[in-house]
Amino acid sequence: MDNTKIWLPLLLSFLAGIFTVAGSLLTFLVRDFKRSYLQFALGLSGGVMIYVSFVELLPAAIKNIGPVQGNAAFFGGIILFMLIDFFIPHEYIAERIKTGTHDKKLMAAGIFTTLGIAIHNLPEGVAVFMSALANIKLGIALAIAIALHNIPEGIAVAMPIFYATKSRKKAFWYSFLAGFAEPAGAVIAIVLLRPFLNATSLSFALAFVAGIMVFISFDELLPLSCQNEGYHVSIAGVIIGMAIMAVSLILM
């Protein structure tokens, strides 16, 4: 494979991951962080991921490798992320976003949240890299969706660390480490999967990525975004996210 084709997918995975840091910065800059902001962002990210998965990723895979293999890879992605979520629960946003008290357990909570997010971000980095390698248009769309998804993750990491240490610097670096797992996942994909990359394997990867994105959306983003009475804000985010992706995919 031409080395020049690797750098842009790798850059996209890095940019998607670094948005975790953007979430940590919001923790410091926005004093009155309304939950409706979070609900809209989660809905927007979910809408983007669902639309891209069902309109672009899965159809492109099925076209190249057929419906049986395409759907097998799609549900394989769902099962893999379901197992990761089972053994390393990803339920952190709702618990950490409202933390505002001094607690001896906050530092431990922040560290474990960082580790959990980093582990979840590894396959997301692979997803962005493989999608961009197969089709740069899909890679950009997926990177945008995951970047939006990573903002509340940065908040979840930074908030307990900041309240535990009173150090913005430490909170920043913990969120950076969590986000850096995404380009690390892309590097792993380069090292381990590069010898096997061809049109068929990339089509399997697209369907597999679609399964991961759909699971993240339905298991994490949409349930969290629809909590309390703000579900209309969440639904607006979902629809706007889908519309943005529809327009961007037409224009790209």
Summary of the structure (lengths in Angstrom):
residues: 252
radius of gyration: 17.6
end to end distance: 24.3
largest distance: 55.1
contacts: 997
relative contact order: 0.24
helix: 87%
strand: 0%
